[in-house]
């Protein structure tokens, strides 16, 4: 599994006006609808449902919201760099500025878990996060994320 296959270049954005988790999920839903042709409302509902089980803020300014959806054939992702960190009820209570959302087919078992593990490993790398925070160009952010996996495999 490769990040370059999970994350379309158009699914990487920098946002400056996110003021709540609800707004963040709406932005994720809009981007998933635009890039992957998913239903925006369905995507937002699925993210909120998953989040109600427990916050997906994993610490160090990173959140990994994820959801399973009908109508998907493969796991896909959306990455957002927030210009203003957002309170996300993260495990370390720090605000979040790096968000990597995953959307998986409703019946995907192991593929969803593999994708989540891959993204988690990538986003735990301090060097990768430093580079992501230093860039505001979506193409550069996409390159940092897809190159990070190559570095980790070496």
Steps between C-alpha positions, in 0.01 A plus 500: 500500500633842401399850605519612138216257422289611799543874459409680177698823446170694494413367846777701667403848619606780731207657686502825693142535621423182695351598836343175624517125461157512333629750241808284446284194430291704255817608318620137491161394362508769231852404391415127499191577290700710255801270462355152556132559409383399850180637649603800713217462754557124530872560552444763770247277680740204492787712637283636781371153583856365527614800702217444749670172594810692607714785368738422215753764604807282554730764649782730389256712299380208284148365446407189302123508454368202306176341392357211303263591217267329258586548133878492533717242323830584669645691794558869421633794699483876543782698661449847648754737646322751721654846519340552842517196732163367611392355833428135422480330841830332416653250742772752597251791509705691241321666206518332160644651183567185291197291403516182293151357447442152361185366336462126452238275342234393749612136489878556487661331794872459476553757220356777716723398792810481277428847364445640848827344621689642201363850553562477874864399448550782251342762724700387806825588323619835645699586186196449278280714725764774511509509118120503480481794740766689302308482170183665379499374141265200456729342236797524737293352784396209277865443407609506866237240591570265210878532537479439876389144441798437275735630772341278763528189281871556437 
